[in-house]
Amino acid sequence: MPRPRGGLREDFHDLVEQCFYDPHPDEGTEYPCKEELLRQLRGLRHVHYPRRRSPDRACSDLVRHLTARPSSRVSAALHRIGISLELREWGPDLILKAFRDLDTAFFASTLSGRTTVQWKSDRELCARGDVGIYGITYEPRRESDPTRIFLNAEVIFMDGSVGHFKQMWGTVSTSLWSLEI
């Protein structure tokens, strides 16, 4: 169930536990999304991952997208993101449900279909050698594989200095920017 966004210490264990539930469109944090997107983000649905663009091409495409007048699709995505930033009750599923809107609004829908986002425990990330980080992005070894973003549930929800809500959004945003540039 969604928790208050205040970042209270007693909510820590509940938030971490919620990270590992399978998100569903009709459960948890209210945010319009489809089951297909959630399955794709968790890597449960095989898709064709398009070829990556060169860094120069990615930058020029991104600048063109961000400086153009927003389409109705981009405006709708920004509106939904804006509403979600004002939520008083939310859960870790929010960032997964909002992924496609983040991609549409800021990256011209270039990341959907070639990126997975998953919550991981600190122990799982430590086993990979990534100790105490908020999240990490793994580039694919083969072009047919997705780029993977792993979010560290314990570190994000334990750090009260920034607030859990801001840290969750900031970690995903940073990972997405690093993918595109």
N, C-alpha and C positions, 0 to 999 in steps of 0.2 A: 504494500500500500504506500502511496506517496507520503512523504514526511514534510514537516515544516522546513522552510528554506533558511531558517535562522542559523544553522550550523551548530546546534547544541551538542555538546560532548556525548550526552546520553543517546543521541540519535546515531552515533557513529556505527555501532554494531548492526543496527537495523539497516542503515544505508548500504553498508558493505554487503550484507546478506542479500539485499535486493538486487545488487549488481549481477548476481549469478542466476537469477530467475530468467526464464525465457520470456522476453517481452512480447506482448500481444496488443494489437491495435485497440481493443475494447477493454483492456485492463490497465491498471497502473495510472500513470500521469496522462491526463487528457491532452491529446495532440493528434490531429488528423494524419494518419499514415496508413499504408497498406501492409498486409502480412508479407507480400512479395518482397518489399523493401527490407523488412526486418530479417527475413530468411537470407536475403542476398548479403546484407551487412554482416551476418554471423557466418557467412561462408557456407551456408547450407544449400544454396541453390547455385548450380553451375551456370555460369554465363561466359560469353566470349569477352575477354578483356581487350579493349582496343589498344593499339600500339601507342606508346608514349610519344609525346611531341618533344622536339628539341627545346632546351631552356630558352633560347631566343624566341622561338615561336610561341611557347607558353607565356612568356612575359608580354609579348605584343598582343596576343589574344586576350590576356587578362586585362591589360590596360584598356583595350577596346571595349571589353565588356563592362568594366567598372566606370568608364567615362561616358558611355552611351545612355540615352534616356531609357529608364527601366521599362521593360515590356510589362504587360498585365500579369504574366506568369511570375516575373521577378517581383513585382509589387505585391502580389498575393503571398509569395514566400516570405518577403520581408515583414508583411503584416502578421503572419503566423508566428514568426520568430519573435517579433516585438511583443505579442501577447504572451508567449511562453516566458519571456524575461520578467514578466510581471506576476507570474504564478506564485501564490503563497504556499501551495502544496505541490510537491513534485517528487519524483523518484529518479534513480539513475537511468531508467528507460527513456527519459526525456531526450537525452543527447542522441540516442539511436533513432528515435522517432523524428527528430528534427534534422537529421543528416541530409536528406534529399533537399530540404529547403535551404540549408546552408550552402550546399553545392550549387543549387539553382541561383541563389542570390549573389554569391560571391565568386563562383568559379564557372559560370555558364554551363552547368551540368556536365562538366568534363570528368568528374571523379566517380560519379555513380556508375556502378557496373565494373569498376576496376579497383575498388577499395573495400576492405572489410574493417569493421570496428568491433572490438570485443573488450569486455572488462576482464582483467586478470587479477589474481591475488599477488601480493608482494612476493610470496614464496615462489610462485611460478616464474615471475620476472627475474627473481634472484637466481633461479636455476639457469637462466639464460645469461647471467652475468650483469643484469641491469638492476642494480641495487638502489632502492630509495628514490626512484624517479617517478614523476607524475604519469608519464606515458612514453611510449616509444613507437617509432614508425619503422617497419621492416620493408625494404624494397624487395620486389620479387626476384627470385633467382632465374626464372624463365619468363618470357613475355606472356605466356599463357596463364601465369599466376597473378593473383591480385596483390596489391600493396596492402599490408596489414598494419592497422593501428591498434595497439594494446594500451588500455587505460588501467593504471594501477589503482584499484579500488581502495586499499588501505591508506595509501599515501595521500590521495586526493581528499578522502573524507576525514583523515586524521588532522590535516593541516588546517587549523582554524585561523591562521593569520590573514588569509585572503577571503576565506569563506568557501564552503564546499561548492556552492552553486557557481560562483565565478571561476573557481579552479577547474571545475569540470568543463565549462564552456571554453575557457582559455586553453586548456590542454588540447582539446579537439581542434580548435581554431589554429593553434600553432602547428599541429601535425598536418592539417589540411594545406596550410600555406607552404610548408616544406615540401609537400608532395607536388605542388603545382609549379613552384619556382625552381 
